[in-house]
């Protein structure tokens, strides 16, 4: 199955697929509101503003699997992101990224190795996956890698359509 065919729900509860992003580079991130890395929302928004018009879509997927750091409802998450970080990139419903209830999207994403050659489970909030316009997973950046680091920005720029 292509990444673009995977069913997801927007943060407003609407069923869709990632097909609407076909032909764009995607930066898919599991996010959380109460994490030490939550300020990465600012950098993700910066990427959205800088590269959105050039073919990048930043997609946030809230997840409560790491220390219970995303306990809110979709409405609470949406309000937090908007009021605290002025997030305007696409957000989706809370999902599991690991375990038996792992969302199919993350089943595909976690098969990609990071820079150290390690694939498998997401280790913490704000892990970033770069998807090429054709739907291939081409990059994986762990939590500690800043969204606006040279490593991530360079990889994004190479994937812009």
C-alpha positions in Angstrom: 0.0 0.0 0.0 1.2 3.5 -0.9 1.5 6.1 1.9 -0.9 8.2 -0.1 -3.6 5.4 0.1 -3.6 5.2 3.9 -6.8 6.3 5.7 -6.4 8.9 8.3 -8.7 11.2 10.3 -8.2 15.0 10.5 -8.1 16.6 13.9 -11.7 17.6 13.1 -12.7 13.9 12.7 -13.0 13.9 8.9 -12.0 10.7 7.2 -9.5 11.2 4.4 -6.3 9.7 2.9 -2.9 11.2 2.4 -3.7 11.2 -1.4 -4.4 14.9 -1.2 -0.6 15.3 -0.5 0.5 13.2 -3.5 3.2 15.0 -5.4 4.4 16.9 -2.3 7.2 16.2 0.1 5.8 15.3 3.5 7.3 15.8 7.0 5.2 13.5 9.3 5.7 14.0 13.0 4.2 12.4 16.1 3.5 15.4 18.4 2.6 16.0 22.0 1.5 19.0 24.0 3.1 18.4 27.3 6.6 17.2 26.3 10.0 18.8 26.7 10.3 18.8 22.9 6.9 20.6 22.4 8.7 23.8 21.4 9.6 22.0 18.2 6.1 23.1 17.1 7.6 26.5 16.5 10.2 25.1 14.1 7.7 22.8 12.4 5.5 25.9 11.8 8.6 27.7 10.4 9.2 24.9 7.9 5.5 25.0 6.9 5.7 28.8 6.3 9.1 28.6 4.5 8.5 25.5 2.3 4.7 25.1 2.2 4.4 27.1 -1.0 7.2 25.1 -2.6 5.7 21.7 -2.1 6.2 20.6 1.5 3.4 19.5 3.8 4.0 19.3 7.5 1.6 16.8 9.1 1.2 16.4 12.8 -0.1 13.2 14.4 -0.7 13.6 18.2 0.3 10.5 20.2 -0.1 9.8 24.0 2.1 6.7 24.1 5.2 8.5 25.6 4.7 9.5 29.3 1.1 10.4 28.7 2.2 13.7 27.3 -0.7 14.1 24.9 -3.8 13.5 27.2 -6.2 16.0 25.5 -9.1 15.6 23.2 -8.8 16.6 19.6 -10.4 19.9 20.3 -8.0 20.6 23.2 -5.0 19.7 21.1 -6.2 21.9 18.3 -6.8 24.8 20.6 -3.4 24.4 22.3 -1.6 24.2 19.0 -3.4 27.3 17.7 -3.1 29.5 20.7 0.3 28.5 22.0 2.2 27.9 18.7 0.0 29.4 16.0 0.1 26.1 14.2 -1.5 26.3 10.7 0.0 23.1 9.3 -2.3 20.0 9.1 -3.1 18.1 12.3 -4.7 14.7 12.6 -6.5 12.7 15.2 -4.5 11.2 18.0 -3.0 7.8 17.1 -0.8 5.0 18.3 2.6 4.9 16.6 3.9 1.7 18.3 2.4 -1.6 19.6 -0.6 -3.7 18.6 -2.7 -0.7 17.8 0.0 1.0 15.7 -1.7 3.1 13.0 -1.0 1.6 9.5 0.8 4.9 8.5 3.3 4.3 11.2 3.6 0.7 10.2 5.0 2.0 6.9 7.1 4.8 8.4 8.8 2.8 11.1 10.2 0.3 8.6 12.6 3.2 7.5 16.0 3.3 9.3 17.3 6.5 10.9 20.8 7.9 10.3 22.3 5.2 12.6 20.7 2.4 10.6 18.0 1.7 13.2 14.4 1.0 12.1 11.5 0.0 14.3 9.5 1.6 17.0 9.3 5.3 17.5 11.4 6.2 20.5 9.7 9.4 21.7 7.6 12.4 20.7 8.6 14.6 17.8 10.2 11.9 15.7 10.2 13.1 12.1 9.8 11.1 8.9 10.4 12.6 5.4 8.3 11.3 2.5 9.2 12.0 -1.1 6.5 13.3 -3.5 6.1 9.8 -4.9 5.3 8.4 -1.4 8.7 6.8 -0.6 9.9 7.2 3.0 13.3 8.8 2.4 14.3 10.1 5.8 13.9 9.5 9.5 15.1 12.0 12.2 14.9 11.2 15.9 13.4 13.5 18.5 16.7 15.3 19.3 17.2 16.4 15.7 15.7 19.9 15.4 13.2 20.3 12.5 15.2 23.3 11.3 18.6 21.6 11.6 20.8 21.7 8.5 20.4 17.9 8.2 16.6 18.1 8.0 16.3 21.2 5.9 18.8 19.9 3.4 16.9 16.6 3.1 13.6 18.5 2.7 15.1 20.7 0.0 16.2 17.7 -2.0 12.6 16.4 -2.0 10.8 19.5 -3.0 8.9 18.9 -6.3 
